[in-house]
Amino acid sequence: MLFRSAFTHRYALVPGQRYLAIALWDPASPIIREHRVPARTAIEPARVEKIFPNASELPANQLKFYIHFSRPMRQTRGIFEQITLLGTNGRAVEDPWRRTELWNDDATRLTLLIHPGRIKQGIKLREVLGPVLETGRDYTLVIGAAMLDAHGQPLAREFTKKFHVTEPLRTPARVEDWKIKPPQTDTTAPLQIDFPRAMDRALLSRCLAVKDARGNSIEGRIEVHSDERSWAFHPHRPWRDTEYIVVADARLEDLAGNTPLRLFDTPFDDS
């Protein structure tokens, strides 16, 4: 009679490791089979490519950072133990992050949120621990080399971003303050918008669009410059001698989470 059984391992097998499967149907004559997991092919370690905002001066109510990696990363809450915010004295700021994993689809970009409870005025957490960032001080954001990529490899090196903290932003990001530089017709020169303050880098890529007078979207390429204070749209086809419209999504935010329509830090008694 032929017997079959199956074993499903709970955890991933270790590359390069040797395993033995032992069947004790007959204790006097056990059946032993060896299985060796192929060694992992060596790949270049992941690295931090850039962090946004790009500016070296950030408001005291800065809300988020975007950390871009060169390859997919391991998604685990343990990443927050590898990301440190150091003050001027070199000491780590206590528990600055909202510990929610916010990755893009391929896990190459992490959205890192400063805990809103330490930004919004009148919130108990801010009253107990104080704000994360204080005006006039210098800070260093440190991405530790022990952070693991999707293959379990640590980063190639530690990455740091130094910045100085300025006054908080507590006014709406008014569209009326934007400066639009229209291009010449019959060219593919960019349409440019300059902002009086830095805007959210990721939202700039999807919250502004150009349409013609009929409401048809114009295809083109977007570039962001000047520490997220300038947005340029390069059309795929030359501009025609007609009317165009720039459409701004109401969810577009500045660095403090303020939109053209609302403030991120709104007092509770406001309607």
C-alpha positions in Angstrom: 0.0 0.0 0.0 1.3 3.5 -0.9 1.1 6.3 1.7 1.5 9.9 0.9 1.8 12.9 3.3 2.6 16.5 2.9 4.4 19.1 5.1 3.8 22.8 4.7 6.4 25.0 6.4 5.1 28.0 8.4 8.1 30.2 7.7 10.2 30.7 4.6 13.1 28.3 4.2 16.5 29.8 4.6 18.6 30.2 1.4 21.6 27.9 1.4 20.4 25.8 4.3 20.1 22.0 4.3 17.0 20.3 5.6 16.2 16.7 6.4 12.7 15.1 6.0 12.4 11.9 8.1 9.5 9.5 7.8 9.2 7.1 10.8 6.7 4.6 9.3 9.1 2.0 10.4 11.2 3.2 13.4 13.7 0.5 12.7 14.2 1.7 9.2 13.4 5.4 8.9 13.2 7.0 5.4 15.4 10.1 5.2 15.4 12.6 2.4 17.6 15.7 2.1 16.5 19.0 0.7 18.9 21.9 0.2 17.5 25.4 -0.5 19.5 27.1 -3.3 21.7 29.9 -2.1 20.4 33.4 -2.7 21.9 35.1 -5.7 23.9 38.1 -4.6 22.2 41.4 -5.5 23.2 45.0 -4.9 22.0 46.3 -1.6 19.1 48.8 -1.6 19.8 52.4 -0.8 17.9 55.5 -0.1 17.8 57.5 -3.3 16.1 60.7 -2.1 13.9 62.2 0.6 11.2 64.8 0.1 10.7 67.6 1.0 14.0 68.5 -0.7 14.4 71.8 1.1 16.9 72.4 4.0 14.3 74.6 5.8 11.0 73.1 6.9 8.1 74.5 8.9 7.6 73.6 12.6 4.3 71.9 11.6 5.9 69.8 8.9 3.6 66.8 8.3 5.3 64.1 6.3 8.4 62.9 4.5 8.7 60.7 1.4 11.5 58.2 1.5 12.5 56.8 -1.9 14.4 53.5 -2.1 16.3 52.0 -5.0 14.5 48.6 -4.7 11.4 47.2 -2.9 11.7 47.1 0.9 10.5 44.7 3.6 7.1 45.9 4.9 7.1 45.6 8.7 6.3 47.9 11.6 9.9 47.3 12.7 11.0 49.9 10.2 10.0 52.7 12.6 12.8 51.4 14.9 15.3 52.2 12.1 14.2 55.8 11.5 15.4 58.3 14.0 15.0 62.1 14.3 17.9 63.7 16.1 17.8 67.2 17.7 20.5 69.8 17.8 22.0 68.0 20.9 22.2 64.7 19.0 19.5 63.1 21.2 16.6 61.3 19.5 13.2 62.9 19.6 10.9 60.7 21.6 8.3 58.8 19.5 7.8 61.3 16.7 6.1 59.0 14.1 2.6 57.9 13.4 3.4 54.2 13.2 1.3 53.4 10.2 3.0 51.8 7.2 2.2 53.8 4.0 4.0 52.2 1.0 3.4 52.7 -2.7 2.4 49.7 -4.8 6.0 48.4 -5.3 7.3 49.2 -1.8 9.9 51.6 -3.0 8.5 54.7 -1.4 7.5 55.1 2.3 5.4 58.0 3.4 6.6 58.8 6.9 4.1 60.8 9.0 5.0 62.9 12.0 2.3 62.1 14.5 -0.6 64.6 14.0 -1.3 64.5 17.7 2.0 66.3 18.2 1.3 68.9 15.5 -2.3 69.9 16.2 -2.7 72.5 18.9 -4.8 71.6 21.9 -4.3 67.8 21.5 -3.4 66.0 24.7 -0.4 64.2 23.1 1.2 67.5 22.1 0.6 68.9 25.6 2.3 65.9 27.2 5.2 65.2 24.9 5.5 68.6 23.2 5.8 69.2 19.5 8.2 67.1 17.5 9.8 70.1 15.7 10.6 73.4 17.4 11.1 76.7 15.5 14.7 77.8 15.2 16.2 74.4 15.9 18.2 72.0 13.6 17.3 68.3 13.1 18.7 65.3 11.4 16.5 62.6 9.9 18.4 59.3 10.0 17.5 56.2 8.0 19.4 53.4 9.6 21.5 50.9 7.6 19.9 48.0 9.4 16.6 48.6 7.5 15.9 45.5 5.4 14.9 45.3 1.7 12.4 42.7 0.4 15.2 40.1 0.1 16.2 40.6 3.8 19.4 42.5 3.0 20.3 45.6 5.0 20.7 49.0 3.2 24.0 49.7 1.6 24.6 52.6 4.0 22.9 54.9 6.5 21.2 58.0 5.0 20.7 61.4 6.7 18.8 64.5 5.9 19.7 67.7 7.9 17.2 70.6 8.1 16.4 73.8 10.0 13.0 74.5 11.3 11.2 77.7 10.6 7.9 79.2 11.7 4.8 77.0 11.3 2.5 77.4 8.3 -1.0 78.2 9.5 -2.7 79.8 6.5 -4.4 78.2 3.5 -2.3 77.4 0.4 -4.1 80.1 -1.7 -4.3 79.4 -5.4 -4.6 83.2 -5.9 -1.0 83.5 -4.8 0.4 81.2 -7.5 2.2 82.7 -10.4 1.5 81.2 -13.8 4.1 81.6 -16.6 2.3 80.7 -19.9 4.4 79.2 -22.8 4.5 80.5 -26.4 2.2 78.9 -28.9 3.5 76.4 -31.5 6.2 75.3 -29.1 6.5 72.5 -26.5 8.0 74.9 -24.0 6.7 74.2 -20.4 3.8 75.8 -18.7 5.2 76.8 -15.3 3.6 77.6 -11.9 5.6 79.1 -9.1 4.3 78.8 -5.5 5.0 81.2 -2.6 5.7 78.2 -0.4 6.8 74.6 -0.9 4.1 72.1 -1.7 3.7 68.4 -1.1 5.9 66.6 -3.7 3.8 63.5 -4.3 0.6 65.5 -4.6 2.1 67.9 -7.1 2.5 64.8 -9.4 -1.2 64.0 -9.4 -3.2 67.0 -8.2 -2.5 69.5 -11.1 -3.7 68.9 -14.6 -3.9 70.9 -17.8 -7.1 70.9 -20.0 -8.3 72.6 -23.1 -11.4 74.8 -23.3 -13.5 71.7 -24.0 -12.3 70.0 -20.8 -10.1 67.5 -22.6 -6.9 66.6 -20.7 -3.6 67.6 -22.3 -1.0 64.8 -22.3 2.4 65.8 -21.1 5.2 65.3 -18.7 5.5 66.9 -15.2 8.6 68.3 -13.5 9.0 69.7 -10.0 11.8 72.1 -9.2 13.1 74.6 -6.7 12.5 72.6 -3.6 8.9 71.9 -4.5 8.1 75.6 -5.2 7.9 75.3 -8.9 5.8 73.0 -11.2 6.3 72.6 -14.9 4.2 70.9 -17.5 5.8 69.8 -20.8 3.2 69.0 -23.4 3.7 66.1 -25.8 2.4 68.3 -28.6 2.9 72.0 -29.3 0.6 74.5 -27.7 -2.1 75.8 -30.0 -3.5 79.4 -30.1 -6.4 78.6 -27.9 -7.5 78.7 -24.3 -6.1 76.2 -21.7 -7.1 75.6 -18.1 -5.0 74.5 -15.1 -7.1 72.4 -12.8 -6.0 72.1 -9.2 -7.4 69.3 -7.0 -8.7 70.7 -3.7 -6.6 68.0 -1.9 -3.3 69.5 -3.0 -1.4 70.3 0.2 1.6 72.4 1.4 4.2 70.9 3.7 2.0 71.3 6.7 -1.1 69.7 5.2 -2.9 72.9 4.4 -5.0 72.9 1.2 -6.4 75.9 -0.7 -9.7 75.3 1.1 -8.8 74.3 4.7 -6.1 74.3 7.4 -4.7 71.1 8.7 -4.6 72.5 12.2 -8.1 73.7 12.8 -9.3 74.7 16.3 -12.1 72.4 17.6 -14.6 75.3 18.0 -14.3 76.2 14.3 -17.3 75.3 12.2 
